[in-house]
């Protein structure tokens, strides 16, 4: 099977089955969460981030205003009715820790975009494999090496799971910082 190429992450989301249950890990200010919500139309979406002042590696990024500060209240303002109904939940936690609080095989998709170092991504992928149903999707951002910040963390962690036969790459965006979409086997 060929890997599908998408122009943008939003275009990739069009191929995510509608009405599922999903998690975004690494929500930041919520811009991707808005796209996930409106394009994939999940029945339930968990938004997980540590929402703290600064990640240690972010000092290497020129504009840290995207990542700095506590943005949980801002994110909740994008989904006031959904938060009230319980169809959107925010969780202040490390992604791997939060995923372990969910039932196994309960999710249709996970989108990973938190710390991009190898170990945290590997932990989040392993936890996602337990929580996402077979045939479900594990997606993520920054599927590219970045020598100064996260080295080959995302690429290495994802490729290892592919080599282990746990996931299959089905799509990748051709943006400067690509997103990936894998099917859980």
N, CA, C and O of each residue as an XYZ file, in Angstrom:
740
protein
N       0.850     -1.186      0.000
C       0.000      0.000      0.000
C       0.889      1.242      0.000
O       1.880      1.311      0.728
N       0.525      2.204     -0.815
C       1.298      3.438     -0.897
C       0.921      4.386      0.240
O      -0.208      4.380      0.729
N       1.884      5.189      0.640
C       1.655      6.200      1.663
C       1.062      7.421      0.984
O       1.621      7.928      0.012
N      -0.065      7.894      1.491
C      -0.746      9.040      0.907
C      -0.028     10.326      1.309
O       0.400     10.481      2.452
N       0.092     11.222      0.373
C       0.727     12.512      0.615
C      -0.356     13.590      0.694
O      -1.205     13.697     -0.191
N      -0.315     14.376      1.751
C      -1.286     15.453      1.967
C      -0.574     16.792      1.910
O       0.576     16.904      2.334
N      -1.239     17.796      1.395
C      -0.676     19.155      1.378
C      -0.567     19.722      2.791
O       0.428     20.361      3.133
N      -1.592     19.485      3.609
C      -1.648     20.061      4.957
C      -2.180     19.038      5.958
O      -2.766     18.022      5.583
N      -1.966     19.325      7.217
C      -2.511     18.484      8.281
C      -4.030     18.504      8.241
O      -4.671     17.476      8.463
N      -4.608     19.658      7.962
C      -6.061     19.764      7.901
C      -6.623     18.865      6.799
O      -7.675     18.252      6.981
N      -5.937     18.781      5.668
C      -6.369     17.885      4.596
C      -6.291     16.424      5.076
O      -7.173     15.621      4.772
N      -5.251     16.093      5.812
C      -5.110     14.741      6.350
C      -6.288     14.404      7.267
O      -6.790     13.281      7.243
N      -6.730     15.370      8.070
C      -7.842     15.132      8.990
C      -9.134     14.756      8.267
O     -10.002     14.111      8.854
N      -9.271     15.145      7.016
C     -10.468     14.784      6.258
C     -10.612     13.273      6.119
O     -11.721     12.779      5.914
N      -9.512     12.533      6.225
C      -9.554     11.071      6.127
C      -9.713     10.374      7.474
O      -9.719      9.145      7.537
N      -9.839     11.134      8.535
C     -10.098     10.551      9.854
C     -11.600     10.277      9.949
O     -12.404     11.182      9.724
N     -11.992      9.039     10.279
C     -13.422      8.741     10.398
C     -14.117      9.684     11.386
O     -13.577     10.000     12.446
N     -15.304     10.118     11.023
C     -16.073     11.057     11.841
C     -16.734     10.343     13.017
O     -17.015      9.146     12.957
N     -16.972     11.091     14.072
C     -17.722     10.593     15.218
C     -16.942      9.749     16.198
O     -17.538      9.155     17.097
N     -15.636      9.673     16.060
C     -14.832      8.839     16.944
C     -14.529      9.503     18.274
O     -15.023     10.586     18.586
N     -13.709      8.823     19.040
C     -13.211      9.334     20.320
C     -11.709      9.524     20.144
O     -10.998      8.598     19.754
N     -11.233     10.734     20.434
C      -9.829     11.024     20.200
C      -9.178     11.824     21.307
O      -9.835     12.404     22.171
N      -7.839     11.829     21.242
C      -7.013     12.555     22.203
C      -5.987     13.367     21.439
O      -5.355     12.867     20.509
N      -5.821     14.619     21.833
C      -4.664     15.392     21.371
C      -3.733     15.548     22.567
O      -4.139     16.009     23.634
N      -2.488     15.159     22.371
C      -1.460     15.315     23.386
C      -0.540     16.438     22.933
O       0.060     16.360     21.861
N      -0.430     17.475     23.743
C       0.360     18.641     23.370
C      -0.521     19.669     22.691
O      -0.356     19.947     21.503
N      -1.442     20.228     23.429
C      -2.486     21.105     22.885
C      -2.016     22.541     22.720
O      -2.462     23.241     21.811
N      -1.131     22.979     23.580
C      -0.606     24.340     23.552
C      -1.748     25.352     23.622
O      -2.513     25.344     24.586
N      -1.878     26.215     22.628
C      -2.936     27.234     22.629
C      -4.227     26.767     21.962
O      -5.191     27.529     21.886
N      -4.257     25.531     21.481
C      -5.515     24.963     21.006
C      -5.834     25.114     19.533
O      -6.922     24.725     19.109
N      -4.937     25.660     18.739
C      -5.262     25.869     17.325
C      -5.481     24.537     16.599
O      -6.412     24.416     15.803
N      -4.642     23.550     16.864
C      -4.841     22.246     16.232
C      -6.089     21.566     16.766
O      -6.780     20.870     16.022
N      -6.386     21.757     18.048
C      -7.593     21.166     18.636
C      -8.844     21.672     17.923
O      -9.782     20.908     17.694
N      -8.859     22.942     17.578
C      -9.999     23.507     16.841
C     -10.151     22.793     15.504
O     -11.259     22.419     15.117
N      -9.038     22.604     14.799
C      -9.096     21.892     13.511
C      -9.553     20.446     13.697
O     -10.406     19.965     12.951
N      -8.991     19.752     14.686
C      -9.404     18.373     14.936
C     -10.903     18.290     15.215
O     -11.593     17.421     14.683
N     -11.394     19.190     16.046
C     -12.810     19.165     16.424
C     -13.715     19.398     15.216
O     -14.664     18.646     14.995
N     -13.426     20.426     14.446
C     -14.318     20.794     13.346
C     -14.192     19.877     12.133
O     -15.162     19.698     11.395
N     -13.034     19.303     11.918
C     -12.851     18.451     10.734
C     -13.204     16.997     11.026
O     -13.865     16.354     10.210
N     -12.780     16.464     12.170
C     -13.039     15.046     12.458
C     -14.380     14.828     13.156
O     -14.872     13.701     13.204
N     -14.968     15.876     13.690
C     -16.255     15.826     14.389
C     -16.368     14.655     15.364
O     -17.260     13.817     15.228
N     -15.463     14.593     16.350
C     -15.497     13.467     17.285
C     -16.702     13.530     18.225
O     -17.260     14.598     18.478
N     -17.082     12.372     18.728
C     -18.137     12.340     19.744
C     -17.580     12.740     21.106
O     -18.313     13.196     21.984
N     -16.252     12.559     21.268
C     -15.566     12.938     22.505
C     -14.119     13.241     22.152
O     -13.499     12.523     21.368
N     -13.581     14.319     22.741
C     -12.186     14.664     22.496
C     -11.547     15.073     23.825
O     -12.046     15.942     24.540
N     -10.431     14.418     24.125
C      -9.636     14.738     25.296
C      -8.469     15.612     24.833
O      -7.815     15.308     23.835
N      -8.217     16.684     25.557
C      -7.113     17.584     25.251
C      -6.155     17.568     26.430
O      -6.511     17.960     27.541
N      -4.937     17.111     26.173
C      -3.977     16.886     27.244
C      -2.706     17.692     27.005
O      -2.129     17.650     25.919
N      -2.280     18.417     28.018
C      -1.045     19.203     27.955
C      -0.597     19.448     29.388
O      -1.420     19.455     30.304
N       0.698     19.649     29.587
C       1.157     19.999     30.925
C       0.907     21.480     31.211
O       0.862     21.886     32.372
N       0.746     22.280     30.171
C       0.461     23.709     30.309
C       1.281     24.342     31.420
O       0.741     24.846     32.404
N       2.573     24.306     31.246
C       3.435     24.983     32.208
C       4.235     26.051     31.476
O       4.120     26.207     30.260
N       5.029     26.765     32.216
C       5.684     27.935     31.641
C       6.636     27.637     30.513
O       6.586     28.314     29.486
N       7.501     26.653     30.654
C       8.494     26.450     29.608
C       9.047     25.036     29.638
O       9.367     24.498     30.698
N       9.150     24.458     28.478
C       9.833     23.176     28.322
C      11.326     23.487     28.240
O      11.691     24.481     27.612
N      12.200     22.691     28.840
C      13.635     23.011     28.858
C      14.252     23.206     27.476
O      15.148     24.036     27.324
N      13.802     22.474     26.474
C      14.381     22.611     25.137
C      13.848     23.817     24.366
O      14.423     24.194     23.345
N      12.780     24.418     24.829
C      12.178     25.499     24.060
C      13.036     26.754     24.032
O      12.789     27.646     23.221
N      14.034     26.841     24.896
C      14.915     28.003     24.853
C      15.702     28.028     23.544
O      16.268     29.060     23.184
N      15.743     26.915     22.838
C      16.443     26.853     21.560
C      15.569     27.329     20.399
O      16.062     27.504     19.285
N      14.292     27.536     20.651
C      13.362     28.005     19.634
C      13.323     29.528     19.710
O      13.271     30.100     20.798
N      13.349     30.180     18.547
C      13.396     31.650     18.535
C      12.188     32.283     19.212
O      12.351     33.161     20.059
N      10.985     31.859     18.858
C       9.779     32.472     19.408
C       9.105     31.478     20.339
O       8.372     30.596     19.893
N       9.356     31.626     21.629
C       8.799     30.689     22.598
C       7.410     31.098     23.078
O       6.826     30.395     23.902
N       6.866     32.197     22.597
C       5.559     32.637     23.083
C       4.470     31.624     22.760
O       3.447     31.592     23.445
N       4.660     30.799     21.739
C       3.671     29.778     21.419
C       3.570     28.748     22.533
O       2.473     28.281     22.843
N       4.699     28.385     23.141
C       4.721     27.301     24.112
C       4.662     27.772     25.553
O       4.226     27.019     26.423
N       5.086     28.987     25.826
C       5.148     29.449     27.206
C       3.768     29.728     27.754
O       2.844     30.063     27.013
N       3.641     29.589     29.045
C       2.470     29.988     29.807
C       1.415     28.896     29.896
O       1.480     27.860     29.235
N       0.454     29.183     30.738
C      -0.652     28.278     31.001
C      -1.807     28.667     30.090
O      -2.443     29.701     30.292
N      -2.079     27.832     29.079
C      -3.116     28.146     28.089
C      -4.385     27.318     28.257
O      -5.257     27.347     27.388
N      -4.503     26.582     29.358
C      -5.679     25.718     29.521
C      -6.975     26.521     29.497
O      -7.932     26.109     28.843
N      -7.031     27.651     30.189
C      -8.255     28.462     30.194
C      -8.572     28.998     28.801
O      -9.736     29.057     28.407
N      -7.543     29.387     28.060
C      -7.751     29.844     26.681
C      -8.361     28.728     25.844
O      -9.317     28.961     25.104
N      -7.825     27.531     25.952
C      -8.340     26.393     25.181
C      -9.804     26.126     25.546
O     -10.621     25.865     24.663
N     -10.131     26.187     26.810
C     -11.522     25.957     27.237
C     -12.470     26.992     26.638
O     -13.636     26.693     26.381
N     -11.971     28.213     26.414
C     -12.817     29.262     25.823
C     -13.193     28.951     24.380
O     -14.200     29.455     23.883
N     -12.393     28.121     23.697
C     -12.723     27.730     22.321
C     -13.854     26.706     22.286
O     -14.514     26.546     21.260
N     -14.079     26.014     23.399
C     -15.049     24.920     23.448
C     -15.996     25.053     24.646
O     -16.173     24.080     25.379
N     -16.602     26.208     24.869
C     -17.380     26.370     26.112
C     -18.553     25.406     26.229
O     -18.753     24.807     27.286
N     -19.321     25.247     25.177
C     -20.479     24.342     25.242
C     -20.042     22.889     25.320
O     -20.650     22.086     26.028
N     -18.991     22.556     24.594
C     -18.506     21.180     24.577
C     -17.919     20.788     25.937
O     -18.110     19.661     26.393
N     -17.206     21.715     26.583
C     -16.669     21.447     27.919
C     -17.823     21.261     28.900
O     -17.797     20.353     29.731
N     -18.830     22.118     28.801
C     -19.983     22.016     29.693
C     -20.714     20.684     29.509
O     -21.152     20.077     30.486
N     -20.848     20.230     28.261
C     -21.522     18.953     27.971
C     -20.641     17.737     28.263
O     -21.139     16.618     28.381
N     -19.340     17.963     28.379
C     -18.420     16.853     28.615
C     -17.934     16.170     27.349
O     -17.310     15.112     27.425
N     -18.207     16.751     26.189
C     -17.713     16.160     24.943
C     -16.275     16.581     24.649
O     -15.597     15.967     23.826
N     -15.813     17.637     25.331
C     -14.400     18.020     25.304
C     -13.943     18.119     26.752
O     -14.567     18.793     27.571
N     -12.840     17.434     27.052
C     -12.248     17.490     28.386
C     -10.794     17.919     28.270
O     -10.067     17.456     27.391
N     -10.377     18.809     29.165
C      -8.960     19.162     29.233
C      -8.335     18.448     30.428
O      -8.961     18.263     31.472
N      -7.075     18.054     30.235
C      -6.350     17.349     31.286
C      -4.933     17.890     31.366
O      -4.202     17.889     30.375
N      -4.551     18.350     32.541
C      -3.207     18.879     32.790
C      -2.342     17.713     33.269
O      -2.327     17.379     34.453
N      -1.616     17.094     32.318
C      -0.867     15.886     32.625
C       0.103     15.591     31.486
O      -0.094     16.049     30.360
N       1.143     14.827     31.782
C       2.018     14.318     30.729
C       1.207     13.331     29.898
O       0.397     12.582     30.443
N       1.418     13.325     28.590
C       0.624     12.505     27.679
C       0.597     11.031     28.015
O      -0.473     10.424     28.063
N       1.764     10.443     28.250
C       1.810      9.017     28.571
C       1.062      8.694     29.847
O       0.375      7.675     29.923
N       1.185      9.546     30.848
C       0.458      9.338     32.110
C      -1.044      9.425     31.890
O      -1.800      8.593     32.392
N      -1.475     10.434     31.139
C      -2.917     10.586     30.909
C      -3.481      9.390     30.147
O      -4.530      8.861     30.515
N      -2.798      8.963     29.095
C      -3.303      7.842     28.299
C      -3.537      6.604     29.166
O      -4.490      5.860     28.936
N      -2.682      6.381     30.151
C      -2.834      5.201     31.003
C      -4.076      5.263     31.893
O      -4.453      4.251     32.483
N      -4.721      6.435     32.002
C      -5.961      6.534     32.787
C      -7.177      6.094     31.983
O      -8.253      5.901     32.549
N      -7.024      5.932     30.666
C      -8.144      5.571     29.800
C      -8.259      4.055     29.651
O      -7.308      3.318     29.913
N      -9.420      3.613     29.232
C      -9.655      2.187     28.982
C      -8.893      1.737     27.738
O      -8.762      2.502     26.782
N      -8.393      0.515     27.744
C      -7.743     -0.043     26.562
C      -8.757     -0.161     25.418
O      -9.942     -0.403     25.642
N      -8.264      0.014     24.194
C      -9.071     -0.106     22.975
C     -10.311      0.787     22.980
O     -11.342      0.425     22.414
N     -10.211      1.948     23.618
C     -11.365      2.849     23.741
C     -11.294      4.032     22.783
O     -12.294      4.721     22.578
N     -10.130      4.274     22.196
C      -9.948      5.450     21.344
C      -9.951      5.072     19.860
O      -9.562      3.969     19.476
N     -10.397      6.013     19.053
C     -10.339      5.852     17.598
C      -9.095      6.509     17.024
O      -8.601      6.108     15.971
N      -8.592      7.521     17.723
C      -7.370      8.189     17.265
C      -6.685      8.939     18.399
O      -7.296      9.310     19.401
N      -5.390      9.144     18.192
C      -4.559      9.977     19.062
C      -3.713     10.849     18.154
O      -3.223     10.392     17.122
N      -3.540     12.114     18.542
C      -2.634     13.026     17.832
C      -1.579     13.480     18.839
O      -1.907     14.056     19.877
N      -0.307     13.215     18.526
C       0.803     13.480     19.437
C       1.607     14.681     18.953
O       2.114     14.693     17.831
N       1.715     15.695     19.820
C       2.486     16.896     19.472
C       2.977     17.598     20.737
O       2.856     18.817     20.861
N       3.527     16.834     21.670
C       4.036     17.427     22.912
C       5.555     17.490     22.828
O       6.096     18.006     21.850
N       6.234     16.986     23.812
C       7.691     16.944     23.790
C       8.129     16.006     22.667
O       7.618     14.891     22.559
N       9.057     16.441     21.842
C       9.436     15.679     20.656
C      10.688     14.837     20.838
O      11.181     14.233     19.885
N      11.200     14.798     22.057
C      12.362     13.959     22.322
C      11.967     12.492     22.195
O      10.801     12.136     22.370
N      12.941     11.652     21.890
C      12.694     10.239     21.626
C      11.931      9.534     22.750
O      10.918      8.885     22.490
N      12.397      9.651     23.972
C      11.793      8.889     25.070
C      10.322      9.261     25.309
O       9.487      8.360     25.379
N       9.966     10.556     25.438
C       8.549     10.880     25.641
C       7.661     10.440     24.475
O       6.545      9.966     24.692
N       8.148     10.593     23.240
C       7.347     10.166     22.091
C       7.169      8.653     22.130
O       6.072      8.158     21.869
N       8.220      7.914     22.448
C       8.119      6.456     22.542
C       7.101      6.035     23.594
O       6.308      5.120     23.370
N       7.128      6.705     24.741
C       6.170      6.402     25.816
C       4.745      6.680     25.344
O       3.848      5.869     25.571
N       4.535      7.809     24.699
C       3.194      8.164     24.217
C       2.720      7.205     23.129
O       1.538      6.863     23.080
N       3.622      6.771     22.261
C       3.253      5.800     21.224
C       2.877      4.454     21.849
O       1.864      3.862     21.476
N       3.676      3.973     22.788
C       3.374      2.690     23.446
C       2.027      2.752     24.154
O       1.223      1.826     24.048
N       1.783      3.838     24.874
C       0.495      3.983     25.562
C      -0.646      4.072     24.552
O      -1.713      3.498     24.774
N      -0.434      4.780     23.453
C      -1.456      4.902     22.417
C      -1.804      3.550     21.815
O      -2.966      3.286     21.503
N      -0.806      2.696     21.651
C      -1.049      1.369     21.079
C      -1.995      0.542     21.948
O      -2.722     -0.306     21.432
N      -1.993      0.778     23.250
C      -2.915      0.079     24.142
C      -4.319      0.677     24.081
O      -5.310     -0.036     24.235
N      -4.397      1.977     23.858
C      -5.668      2.684     23.984
C      -6.439      2.825     22.680
O      -7.666      2.926     22.698
N      -5.733      2.833     21.537
C      -6.388      2.985     20.236
C      -6.793      1.607     19.716
O      -6.001      0.664     19.737
N      -8.023      1.508     19.256
C      -8.552      0.255     18.719
C      -7.740     -0.191     17.503
O      -7.217      0.654     16.777
N      -7.623     -1.491     17.268
C      -7.012     -1.943     16.020
C      -7.752     -1.317     14.830
O      -8.983     -1.299     14.798
N      -7.008     -0.817     13.874
C      -7.596     -0.108     12.743
C      -7.737      1.377     12.993
O      -7.995      2.145     12.066
N      -7.567      1.794     14.256
C      -7.623      3.211     14.594
C      -6.334      3.908     14.166
O      -5.448      3.293     13.572
N      -6.246      5.191     14.475
C      -5.149      6.015     13.974
C      -4.290      6.589     15.092
O      -4.794      7.036     16.123
N      -3.002      6.565     14.866
C      -2.059      7.331     15.678
C      -1.431      8.339     14.726
O      -0.799      7.982     13.731
N      -1.625      9.605     15.062
C      -1.118     10.696     14.233
C      -0.195     11.553     15.076
O      -0.163     11.422     16.299
N       0.543     12.415     14.437
C       1.395     13.316     15.183
C       2.035     14.344     14.284
O       1.911     14.305     13.060
N       2.721     15.262     14.929
C       3.324     16.401     14.237
C       4.837     16.305     14.319
O       5.390     15.560     15.128
N       5.487     17.070     13.469
C       6.948     17.228     13.467
C       7.672     15.913     13.198
O       8.632     15.554     13.879
N       7.177     15.208     12.178
C       7.812     13.971     11.732
C       9.010     14.347     10.858
O       9.039     14.098      9.653
N       9.982     14.949     11.513
C      11.201     15.416     10.845
C      12.282     15.589     11.903
O      11.984     15.940     13.045
N      13.537     15.345     11.530
C      14.613     15.582     12.495
C      14.818     17.080     12.730
O      14.587     17.904     11.845
N      15.252     17.403     13.928
C      15.617     18.772     14.265
C      16.851     18.668     15.157
O      16.746     18.485     16.370
N      18.009     18.788     14.538
C      19.281     18.516     15.217
C      19.486     19.348     16.477
O      20.079     18.863     17.440
N      19.012     20.578     16.489
C      19.247     21.453     17.631
C      18.306     21.207     18.797
O      18.662     21.496     19.940
N      17.130     20.688     18.543
C      16.140     20.597     19.613
C      15.822     19.148     19.979
O      16.163     18.706     21.077
N      15.176     18.403     19.085
C      14.742     17.053     19.451
C      15.444     15.948     18.677
O      15.053     14.784     18.763
N      16.460     16.298     17.932
C      17.233     15.336     17.138
C      16.289     14.552     16.222
O      15.501     15.171     15.507
N      16.338     13.226     16.216
C      15.445     12.420     15.370
C      14.339     11.791     16.204
O      13.804     10.747     15.830
N      13.986     12.409     17.328
C      13.069     11.823     18.298
C      11.774     11.298     17.742
O      11.445     10.130     17.946
N      11.024     12.135     17.037
C       9.725     11.724     16.516
C       9.909     10.671     15.435
O       9.260      9.626     15.472
N      10.778     10.933     14.482
C      10.990     10.015     13.361
C      11.459      8.651     13.872
O      10.941      7.614     13.459
N      12.425      8.664     14.757
C      12.971      7.414     15.294
C      11.906      6.615     16.042
O      11.772      5.411     15.827
N      11.156      7.269     16.909
C      10.135      6.573     17.701
C       9.046      5.983     16.805
O       8.650      4.833     16.992
N       8.565      6.751     15.844
C       7.513      6.268     14.930
C       8.049      5.130     14.071
O       7.394      4.097     13.933
N       9.230      5.309     13.496
C       9.789      4.283     12.618
C      10.042      2.972     13.357
O       9.879      1.896     12.781
N      10.433      3.052     14.612
C      10.620      1.823     15.385
C       9.311      1.046     15.527
O       9.296     -0.180     15.415
N       8.216      1.762     15.775
C       6.911      1.082     15.913
C       6.481      0.483     14.575
O       5.848     -0.572     14.545
N       6.817      1.142     13.478
C       6.527      0.579     12.150
C       7.346     -0.699     11.956
O       6.812     -1.722     11.524
N       8.630     -0.639     12.272
C       9.502     -1.808     12.111
C       9.069     -2.966     13.005
O       9.235     -4.128     12.634
N       8.524     -2.662     14.165
C       8.040     -3.697     15.077
C       6.713     -4.293     14.615
O       6.231     -5.256     15.210
N       6.119     -3.733     13.564
C       4.861     -4.242     13.039
C       3.648     -3.854     13.857
O       2.612     -4.515     13.782
N       3.763     -2.779     14.646
C       2.659     -2.347     15.501
C       1.761     -1.322     14.819
O       0.567     -1.243     15.108
N       2.341     -0.535     13.908
C       1.594      0.469     13.144
C       2.067      0.435     11.695
O       3.133     -0.089     11.372
N       1.234      1.011     10.841
C       1.557      1.099      9.413
C       1.353      2.546      8.984
O       0.288      3.121      9.210
N       2.370      3.131      8.368
C       2.265      4.515      7.886
C       1.274      4.552      6.731
O       1.421      3.817      5.754
N       0.265      5.412      6.846
C      -0.702      5.537      5.755
C      -0.738      6.934      5.156
O      -1.286      7.127      4.071
N      -0.153      7.922      5.855
C      -0.162      9.267      5.297
C       0.855     10.170      5.944
O       1.232      9.990      7.102
N       1.292     11.146      5.175
C       2.240     12.145      5.670
C       1.972     13.454      4.938
O       1.655     13.460      3.748
N       2.104     14.559      5.661
C       1.918     15.862      5.027
C       3.250     16.335      4.458
O       4.316     15.886      4.877
N       3.168     17.242      3.505
C       4.383     17.763      2.875
C       4.656     19.198      3.319
O       5.243     19.990      2.581
N       4.226     19.512      4.521
C       4.483     20.812      5.121
C       5.932     20.880      5.608
O       6.619     19.860      5.672
N       6.390     22.083      5.950
C       7.746     22.240      6.474
C       7.980     21.328      7.676
O       9.021     20.678      7.770
N       7.017     21.279      8.590
C       7.060     20.387      9.737
C       5.924     19.387      9.553
O       4.799     19.643      9.984
N       6.207     18.248      8.914
C       5.143     17.321      8.510
C       4.446     16.624      9.676
O       5.014     16.416     10.748
N       3.196     16.276      9.415
C       2.430     15.405     10.301
C       2.383     14.029      9.665
O       2.540     13.883      8.452
N       2.165     13.015     10.503
C       2.064     11.650     10.021
C       0.750     11.043     10.474
O       0.148     11.501     11.445
N       0.303     10.006      9.767
C      -0.878      9.264     10.149
C      -0.573      7.776      9.956
O      -0.230      7.328      8.862
N      -0.709      7.027     11.053
C      -0.453      5.586     11.033
C      -1.692      4.833     11.494
O      -2.453      5.311     12.335
N      -1.878      3.653     10.930
C      -2.954      2.766     11.356
C      -2.412      1.783     12.378
O      -1.317      1.245     12.214
N      -3.183      1.550     13.436
C      -2.800      0.566     14.441
C      -3.130     -0.816     13.895
O      -4.248     -1.066     13.444
N      -2.151     -1.706     13.940
C      -2.324     -3.061     13.407
C      -2.783     -4.032     14.483
O      -2.977     -5.215     14.205
